[in-house]
Every structure is written in structure tokens, then in C-alpha cells.
Amino acid sequence: MAANGQRDGQRGGEGLHCLVTGASGYIGGRLVPELLEAGHRVRCLVRTPAKLRDQPWAADAESVRGDVTDPRSVAEAMRDVDVAYYLVHALGSGPGFEDTDRRAAHVFAQQAHAAGVRRIVYLGGLTPRGIPERTLSPHLRSRAEVGRIFLDSPVPATVLRAAVVIGSGSASFEMLRYLTERLPVMVTPSWVHTRTQPIAVRDVLRYLVGSATMPDQVNRAFDVGGPDVLTYREMMSRYATVGGLRRRIIVPVPVLTPGLSSYWVGLVTPVPSSIARPLTESLRHEVVRQEHDIARYVPDPPGHPLPFDEALALALRRVREAQVATRWSSASVPGAPSDPLPTDPDWAGGSLYQDDRQRPVDASPEALWKVVESIGGDNGWYSFPLAWAVRGWLDRFVGGVGLRRGRRDAQRLRVGDSLDFWRVEEIEPLRLLRLRAEMRLPGLAWLEMYVETDRNGRTRYRQRALFHPRGLLGHAYWWSVSPFHAVVFGGMARNISQAAEKGLAARRGDQRSRRIRRSRSRRSVEH
């Protein structure tokens, strides 16, 4: 039955035309190459297509600009589409996110029907059975409502409902990872005793891809989960075993509310409290798969769904080998600025403060660029570490992302990557790295790093910090921190330049040592 349905879903044996929303996010960024591998054509609807420019699959997929709340751009994106994937949520965007999710889902369903789309595929949250929807956490309640909107629309829909997704870079995995690795003794909320059914990200992707070719008459929700039903406490204990850590001591404390525990998670892990809160609120409810009907249409190969321990081991291997394709922070922070870029000499945004520094560098442009591109994360910011740490803590204290997001890759960056409390907005290899601030600020901020060559052919490092204040508070903020710029930004320019020079000197030393060894080797052979 499933095989016939899948054949019916194809047009003359050719791949389908798929629209993917949320392609700059964690799941969407991994789904696109899977769909391409399956022989489908892919169009991505994103607010900023440039964010997808450096993806390995960018040349094979079409990107269009738009927003799921804008009917006109959604209608344009839906043209000639067979299957539309809805992978966006207003998670962590503050009050009103349920209204935003509801409005966007209605727009998406209406435009899909108008365009003749054959199927909508939505990844939502696994909800507990027998509990009134009004008592669910706002996060789960909104996801359930979005799924219902799609199922009630004229377009056949596949609604996949998953609980904790385990994969390198997922918010759930990173929360579990950092809590377990950093705290050998944990005082935890009572939700650590709640049962849940985690699922490996590769199984989620397999079900998403397979849903594209479901028979047209299928219009329903499916529970998806791995073979293990575990409490969060058991997941942390098993993570410690798989990760080679000592046994963790876990002491539940009932007085830690979801709100308080989200701040606790925000302090210990890279996941900010704005995102940790809906995740921890969802853990109050037992979410266990009630059926596995998805296997009728997307059969499970041997060994799948993956057991929890195997999913953990695969995720850890990806992290240790720096092979993390996407992270929870791949999507932009809700409320982050998206205003026009600063330009020289004038900017349409009005007042623009600048801190501009330049230094000659006794190193090649390649050596300097290597330092620039490796900035942030565990590599640091090359100036006054305490000042950066304090700024990161202050940002987390007011609900921002702080410095703990780190980097996706220790050496390479691409447009759209999160970098501590910055976002990579532009990269021109060997020339420019532009970062847009995503920390909480009374204005908009950028940090630009240039690799240049002067008229004499000498390498020069140029660094610009730009700030567009918002109101009187913004102006006051700039003048209050400007006395520290000489230490922070001046030290940063100096240390980046020196790091490039030391790196070049070290490489020259290595080359000289190799030449000496080869010379000695030749002399010994001659004698």
C-alpha cells in the first residue's frame, strides 16, 4: 500500500517540487540536502536569502525572499510547488507568539490551496493524550493549534509530532549536553522525572522526506519517536555513560518552577532563557508516542528508529569532529535587527557612531584572514577577556543570548552563522568579515574586520565598530562605553595583528626546520 502510494505521489517518475520554509534553521537547513538527494527540486522561502549563500547545497536549491506572515510573498513562493514544508515557529519571541504562529499558519494554508499545492508537511510537538489543550504549555499549545489549522485546510497535510530531538547542534541536545558535562552534582527541577520519547534527528529527516510522497488521501497527524521512553534524569545519566563521564548526582527540587529553571538552564548552557523556557515548560508533560502508523507510509529500515544511546553517540561524534551542519542558533534570534546595512559615507538610518582602527601587519593577507575567520568561540576575541565575559553575562542577565553560543565550526564561517552574541552577516574571503550584534542593546551594532593591502603592497588590518543609537538611551549607552574602546577595540586590533605575525613567523620557523632536516639528511646520505 505504501509503495503504491509513493509511486502515485510522483509525476512520471520525476522528483517533486518542494517549498521549504525555515531553511536557515536547524531542521530546515538539514532537510534541504536530504530532499535534493532524494531527487526533488527545492525552493527555500527565507527573509534573507543571503543567509543561505554559503550553504554547501546553495547552488542546487532556489531561494526566494519572503515571510510566512506575508500572503503576497507566500503566494509567489508557492508557484508550481507540489509539497510545502512548514518548519518555522515563533519560539522565544515573547508575548504574542501564539497569534503570530496562528496568523502565519492560516496564510500558509490559504496560499497553498490557492496555488494547487498537493501536500503540506509540518513538524510539530508531541502532545500528551487526555489533557485539555488549554492546560498545555503555550509552546505545545501553539504547535498543536498550527497542526490543526493545516489538517482542517483543503490541502492534505502530514503533521509529524516529535518530542526531544537528539542531534548535533539541536537545542534539546545542547541543553542535555551542557547540563550533564558541566554539573557533576545537579539540583534539578521536578520535571527531570517526566517521561518523554526522544528521537534522532536523522529519523525526523527521514520521515519528513518520506512524507512528500504520501498518498493524496492521507490527511492526519503521526506520532514520531525513537524506541526508548526515558525520563530526563535517565537521559542525563545515559549521556554521562555514552560521553565517558563519571556518574552524575541528580537531586530534584520541586520548588524550581519552569520559569526559574529556564533561567538556571540559561546560566549553565548556551541556550538562552527565552528559548529554554518553552522547552522546559514542555517537559512538565509526559509525551510518549501513542502510535507508529508513520511506518505504513515511510517504512523503517533495519536499526531504525535509532536507539537513544546510538543517537547520542552519533551527535557527540559530529561535535568532536567539527561536522555540525546546523545548530539551534542557525535561525536568527527573534527580534534581532534586520535594518539596512551601514554604508559609507552616509547611511539612511541617521546617526551612526564609529570606532575605526587600522594597523600595518607584517604577514600575508592569507595569514591575517586565517586569524580573522577563526575569531570568537573557544578562540576568544583577542582583547580583555574579562570585559567580554562581563558583557556576555550582562546580556544573559537581561534575557539575551550571551557569549555561550560559540561557533558552529572552529575554523570556518559562513553567512548566517551565529558567533557568540553576533551573527555573520557578510563574508568576502580574504577581505571582509561583517558581524551584526544580537546582544540586547539600545540600538543596532555591527563589527567589521577588513584585510587590506596598501599602495606599497603591505598588508593592513582595518576594524570598524558601528552603532546606530535608538533614542536618548542609545546615545547615553555609546558615550558610557566609549572610554573602554581603546582597551577593548584597540587591544583587539593590536592582538589580531600580532597573532597573524606570530602565525607567519611560526610557519616560517617550521619551514626553516624542515629545510635544515632535509639538508642534514642529504649530507648523511652523501657521507
Secondary structure, DSSP 8 states (H G I E B T S, - for coil): -HHHHHHHHSBTTB--EEEEE-TTSHHHHHHHHHHHHTT-EEEEEES-GGGGTTSTTGGGSEEEE--TT-HHHHHHHTTT-SEEEE----TT--TTHHHHHHHHHHHHHHHHHHHT-SEEEEEEE---TTS-GGGS-HHHHHHHHHHHHHHTSSS-EEEEEES-EESTT-HHHHHHHHHHHH-SEEEE-GGGG-EE--EEHHHHHHHHHHHTT--TT--EEEE---S--EEHHHHHHHHHHHTT----EEEE-TT--HHHHHHHHHHHSSS-HHHHHHHHHHTTS-B-----GGGGTS---TT-S--HHHHHHHHHHHHHTT-----GGGS--TT--------SS--TTS--EEEEEEEE-SS-HHHHHHHHHT-SGGG--SS-HHHHHHHHHHHHHTT---STT--SSSS---TT-EETTEEEEEEETTTEEEEEE-S--SEEEEEEEEEEE-TTS-EEEEEEEEEEE-HHHHHHHHHHHGGGHHHHHHHHHHHHHHHHHHHHHHHHHHHHHHHHHHHHHHHHHH-
